[in-house]
Amino acid sequence: MSSQEDMPEENLPNEQDTEHGSVAVPQGQDPFADPGLPPHEPRIQDLDERAAKRSERTVALLFLLSMLATVGFIASYVAIPKDKSIFVWPIGHVSALNFSLGLTLAVALFSIGAGAIHWARTLMSDVEVADERHPIEAESEVREQVIADFKQGAKESGFGRRKLIRNTMFGALALVPLSGVVLLRDLGTLPGTKLRHTAWRKGKLVINMNTNEPMRPEDITVGSLTFAKPEGLEEHDEDFQTEIAKSALMLIRLQPETIKDKQELDWSHEGIVAYSKVCTHVGCPISLYEQQTHHALCPCHQSTFDLADGARVIFGPAGHALPQLRIGVNGDGYLEALGDFAEPVGPSFWERG
C-alpha cells in the first residue's frame, strides 16, 4: 500500500489549500491554466452560398432603406408646413414636421447600424483569434503581420467581392449626412441677406408701437422715449416676430445743441434721434432711458449707451454702438425713414462688417 512518502514531490497536495477546505492542487501545476478557445462552429452562411446571398440582400435592403429614409427626411423638411399637426396615438396631436423628421432620421440611422451588425454577424469571419500582448512599438515583422491580417480580414469580409453590399453601404453613408446639412438652414437667417437688412425702407412711416398711428414731430417731447415700428408691419403677419425683433425702434428728442456727433445730428430731425432698440450685446430690448444724462440702459446686462454721442457704449459688455436710422418728415408732416439702418442691428456676427 503506497503512502504520501512514496509520491513524487511535485504531485503532493498543497497543504495550505487543504487547510482552508479548497480542492487540493498538485504542486507545480497552474490552477488557472488557459483552457484555450472552443472549437469554431461554422454558420449556415459559411456552408451555404445561397444563405450568404440572402444575408447579403438583407444587408443591402437595410442600406437602401436608410437611403430612402434620408430622402424622406429632406422631402418632409421641404414639403410639410411648420404649423401642421397630426394625431399620434398615444401621444396625441404633435407637429407633423417634427414627427416626420424624427421618424425618417431614426429609420436612416437605425438601418445603417442594423445593416452593419447583420453584415458582421452573418458574412464577416467570426473565427476568434488570440494574440499575445506585445510592446507598443511594433517591429517590422509585426507591422507586416498587421498588414497581412488586415488584407486577410478585408478578404474574409467580402468587401471587395460582395459589391451589392459595398455600393449600397456607400450610398447610405453618403446620403445620411445630408440630414444634418439640411438642418443647418434652421440655425438662423442667411448671412448677407436678412442679417443685414430690416423692414425699414426709404419712405416708410414711423408708427407708434402703442397707438399704431403714424407719428409727427410734435408728438415727441424733449426728454421722452417712444418706441416705434415701420409702416406695414402688423402683429397678425406671419413673420411679425422675426421682423419686429430687428426693426424695433426707439425715438428720443434731444436739444439739438446737446448732440455731440455730427452724423447723428444730420440724421436726426429737430433733435429727434432714432436708434435700434436691440442691444448690441446679446439682442435684448433696450427699455430704460435716463433723461438728464441721455443714457439708454439695457436691463439684461447693464450695457449703457450715450444717445447724445452717437449711441456709443460707455459701460457694459456691448461691443459697438446702436445703429441709427436716418429720419425726416414727408409732405404730410409725418416722420418717415430715409433708408434702412446703415449697419446690421443687434449683436455682432461672424460676417459683420
Secondary structure, 3 states (H helix, E strand, C coil): CCCHHHCCHHHCCCHHHHHCCCCCCCCCCCCCCCCCCCCCCCCHHHHCHHHHHHHHHHHHHHHHHHHHHHHHHHHHHHHCCCCCEEEECCCEEEEHHHHHHHHHHHHHHHHHHHHHHHHHHHCCCCCCCCCCCCCCCCCHHHHHHHHHHHHHHHHHHCCCCCHHHHHHHHHHHHHCHHHHHHHHHHHCCCCCCHHHCCCCCCCCEEEECCCCCECCHHHCCECCEEEEEECCCCCCCCCHHHHHHHHCEEEEECCHHHCCCHHHHHCCECCEEEEECECCCCCCECCEEECCCCEEECCCCCCEEECCCCCEEEECCCCCCCCECCEEECCCCCEEECCCCCCCCCCCCCCCC
